[in-house]
Amino acid sequence: MRHYITVLTIHYIPFASQHNGKMSAYISHMILYEFVDSGNCYKIRMLLAELELPYTKVALDRLSSVRNTMEFLCKSPLGKVPVLEQDGEYYTESMAILYKLSTGTSLNPESPRVIQWLSFEQGEIQSSIGAARYLNKFCQELPPADLIERAHEALCVVEQQLKETGQYILGSTYSICDIALYAYIHLAPEAGVSLEPYIHIMQWILTIQGLPRYVAII
């Protein structure tokens, strides 16, 4: 495994999540294959920390060819991360992993609104802020103006939602919708997108960062 840059096992002691249910996730240990600076991978780490679930983190080098090997493609057919391994099964796509791990907990009300906001994150936030951040941070390329405009349009939607709900995306309860949206939104400055015009988003970010089991991206 010379292409992997870090293998780290995360334990939480005492091991007892404060969220309802979730006994199924305690059955076996999990392995998370990731890029440490990826917003999509960060979402999974945020949820695992919130649920206090132990796992082994396998950090991959963005420049290595390991994701093109047959071994890794058996885990993730498109060579993408994050990949969550549990009980010999491999799960890809960050939204699917968030939903799987949070089912049966207070973080996932299992309502159409959850699907709505998870879809919005992938279709509008990740595809604008995430794409602009990739160009700006990793390719040293100035994101095109239309991408920045799309990012602001998406942020206006989130700003309005938070203005109406007051604290979190779905109301007074923290959920996987907040985790999914927070990951890339709080990184917007790295994409060349200012968050200063969005007072409700800025307060929401501070609220999440003040949660007792919050973990930073790096």
C-alpha positions as CSV (number, residue, x, y, z in Angstrom):
1,M,0.0,0.0,0.0
2,R,2.9,2.4,-0.7
3,H,0.5,4.7,-2.6
4,Y,-1.5,5.5,0.5
5,I,-0.1,8.4,2.4
6,T,-1.8,7.9,5.8
7,V,-3.5,5.1,7.6
8,L,-5.1,6.2,10.9
9,T,-7.6,4.5,13.2
10,I,-10.0,6.8,14.9
11,H,-11.6,5.8,18.2
12,Y,-14.1,7.7,20.3
13,I,-14.0,7.2,24.1
14,P,-16.4,6.9,25.7
15,F,-18.0,5.1,22.8
16,A,-21.7,6.2,23.0
17,S,-23.4,8.3,20.5
18,Q,-26.0,10.8,21.8
19,H,-28.2,10.4,18.8
20,N,-31.1,8.0,18.8
21,G,-30.8,4.4,17.6
22,K,-27.9,3.5,15.4
23,M,-27.0,0.2,16.9
24,S,-26.5,-1.4,13.5
25,A,-23.4,0.8,12.8
26,Y,-21.7,-0.6,15.9
27,I,-21.6,-4.1,14.6
28,S,-18.3,-3.8,12.6
29,H,-15.4,-1.5,12.1
30,M,-15.4,0.7,9.0
31,I,-12.6,1.9,6.7
32,L,-12.9,5.3,4.9
33,Y,-10.8,5.8,1.8
34,E,-10.4,9.5,1.2
35,F,-8.6,12.7,0.2
36,V,-8.0,14.7,3.4
37,D,-8.8,18.0,1.7
38,S,-11.9,16.8,-0.2
39,G,-15.2,18.4,0.8
40,N,-17.1,15.2,-0.1
41,C,-14.8,13.1,2.1
42,Y,-15.0,15.7,4.9
43,K,-18.8,15.2,5.0
44,I,-18.3,11.6,6.0
45,R,-15.7,12.4,8.7
46,M,-18.0,15.0,10.1
47,L,-20.8,12.5,10.4
48,L,-18.6,9.7,11.8
49,A,-17.4,12.2,14.5
50,E,-20.9,13.3,15.3
51,L,-22.1,9.7,15.7
52,E,-18.9,8.8,17.6
53,L,-18.3,5.8,15.3
54,P,-14.7,4.3,15.2
55,Y,-13.1,3.9,11.8
56,T,-9.8,3.6,10.0
57,K,-9.0,6.5,7.7
58,V,-7.0,5.7,4.7
59,A,-5.8,8.9,3.1
60,L,-4.8,8.7,-0.6
61,D,-2.4,10.8,-2.5
62,R,-4.2,12.8,-5.2
63,L,-1.2,12.4,-7.5
64,S,-0.8,8.7,-7.1
65,S,-2.1,6.1,-9.6
66,V,-3.6,3.9,-6.8
67,R,-7.2,4.8,-7.8
68,N,-6.6,3.3,-11.2
69,T,-5.4,-0.1,-9.9
70,M,-7.7,-3.1,-10.2
71,E,-7.7,-3.4,-6.4
72,F,-9.1,0.0,-5.9
73,L,-11.5,-0.1,-8.9
74,C,-13.1,-3.2,-7.3
75,K,-14.0,-0.9,-4.4
76,S,-15.0,2.1,-6.5
77,P,-15.6,1.4,-10.2
78,L,-14.9,5.0,-11.2
79,G,-11.9,5.3,-8.9
80,K,-13.7,8.0,-6.9
81,V,-13.5,8.8,-3.2
82,P,-15.0,8.7,-0.6
83,V,-15.3,5.0,-0.3
84,L,-16.7,3.4,2.9
85,E,-15.9,-0.2,3.5
86,Q,-18.0,-2.2,6.0
87,D,-18.6,-5.9,6.3
88,G,-16.9,-6.6,3.0
89,E,-19.2,-4.1,1.2
90,Y,-18.1,-0.9,-0.4
91,Y,-20.2,2.2,-0.6
92,T,-19.5,5.2,-2.8
93,E,-21.0,8.6,-3.3
94,S,-21.0,10.9,-0.3
95,M,-24.7,11.5,-0.2
96,A,-25.4,7.8,-0.2
97,I,-22.9,7.2,2.6
98,L,-24.3,10.1,4.7
99,Y,-27.8,8.6,4.3
100,K,-26.7,5.1,5.1
101,L,-24.8,6.0,8.3
102,S,-27.4,8.4,9.6
103,T,-30.5,6.3,9.0
104,G,-32.2,5.6,12.4
105,T,-30.6,8.6,14.1
106,S,-31.9,12.1,14.8
107,L,-29.5,13.4,12.1
108,N,-31.8,11.9,9.4
109,P,-35.5,12.5,9.6
110,E,-35.9,10.3,6.5
111,S,-38.2,12.8,4.8
112,P,-38.4,14.1,1.2
113,R,-36.9,17.3,2.5
114,V,-33.7,15.5,3.3
115,I,-33.4,14.1,-0.2
116,Q,-34.3,17.6,-1.6
117,W,-31.3,19.3,0.2
118,L,-28.9,16.4,-0.4
119,S,-29.7,16.7,-4.1
120,F,-29.4,20.5,-4.0
121,E,-26.0,20.2,-2.4
122,Q,-24.7,17.9,-5.2
123,G,-26.5,19.7,-8.0
124,E,-25.8,23.3,-7.0
125,I,-23.3,23.7,-4.2
126,Q,-20.7,21.0,-5.0
127,S,-20.9,21.6,-8.7
128,S,-20.3,25.3,-8.3
129,I,-18.3,26.0,-5.1
130,G,-16.7,22.6,-5.2
131,A,-15.7,23.0,-8.9
132,A,-14.5,26.5,-8.4
133,R,-12.4,25.5,-5.4
134,Y,-10.8,22.7,-7.3
135,L,-9.8,25.1,-10.1
136,N,-8.6,27.8,-7.7
137,K,-6.9,25.6,-5.1
138,F,-5.5,22.6,-7.0
139,C,-5.2,23.8,-10.6
140,Q,-4.2,27.4,-9.8
141,E,-6.7,28.5,-12.4
142,L,-9.1,31.4,-12.1
143,P,-12.7,30.0,-12.0
144,P,-14.9,31.3,-14.8
145,A,-17.3,34.1,-14.0
146,D,-20.4,32.0,-14.7
147,L,-19.3,29.4,-12.1
148,I,-18.9,32.1,-9.5
149,E,-22.3,33.4,-10.4
150,R,-23.9,30.0,-10.0
151,A,-22.2,29.7,-6.6
152,H,-23.8,32.9,-5.4
153,E,-27.2,31.9,-6.8
154,A,-27.0,28.7,-4.8
155,L,-25.8,30.5,-1.7
156,C,-28.8,32.9,-1.9
157,V,-31.1,29.8,-1.7
158,V,-29.4,28.6,1.4
159,E,-29.3,32.1,2.9
160,Q,-33.1,32.4,2.5
161,Q,-33.7,28.9,3.9
162,L,-31.7,29.7,7.0
163,K,-33.4,33.1,7.4
164,E,-36.7,31.2,7.5
165,T,-35.7,28.3,9.7
166,G,-33.6,30.3,12.1
167,Q,-30.8,27.9,13.1
168,Y,-30.3,24.8,10.8
169,I,-31.4,23.9,7.3
170,L,-34.5,21.8,8.5
171,G,-35.3,24.0,11.5
172,S,-34.1,23.6,15.1
173,T,-32.5,20.2,14.6
174,Y,-29.0,19.6,13.2
175,S,-29.1,17.1,10.4
176,I,-27.1,15.5,7.5
177,C,-28.5,18.3,5.4
178,D,-26.4,20.7,7.4
179,I,-23.3,18.5,7.2
180,A,-23.7,18.0,3.4
181,L,-24.1,21.8,2.7
182,Y,-21.5,23.0,5.3
183,A,-18.6,21.0,3.8
184,Y,-18.2,23.1,0.7
185,I,-20.0,26.2,1.7
186,H,-17.5,27.0,4.5
187,L,-14.7,26.5,2.0
188,A,-16.2,29.0,-0.4
189,P,-13.4,31.6,0.1
190,E,-11.0,29.0,-1.2
191,A,-13.1,29.0,-4.4
192,G,-12.9,32.8,-4.7
193,V,-16.5,33.1,-3.4
194,S,-17.0,35.6,-0.6
195,L,-19.5,34.7,2.2
196,E,-19.6,38.2,3.6
197,P,-23.0,39.1,2.0
198,Y,-24.7,36.1,3.7
199,I,-25.2,36.9,7.4
200,H,-27.4,33.9,8.1
201,I,-24.9,31.5,6.5
202,M,-22.0,33.1,8.5
203,Q,-24.0,32.5,11.7
204,W,-24.9,29.0,10.7
205,I,-21.2,28.2,10.1
206,L,-20.2,29.5,13.6
207,T,-23.0,27.5,15.1
208,I,-21.8,24.3,13.5
209,Q,-18.2,25.0,14.4
210,G,-19.3,25.4,18.0
211,L,-20.9,21.9,18.2
212,P,-19.1,19.6,20.8
213,R,-18.2,16.9,18.2
214,Y,-17.2,19.2,15.4
215,V,-14.1,18.3,13.4
216,A,-12.3,20.6,11.1
217,I,-11.5,19.5,7.5
218,I,-7.7,19.2,8.2
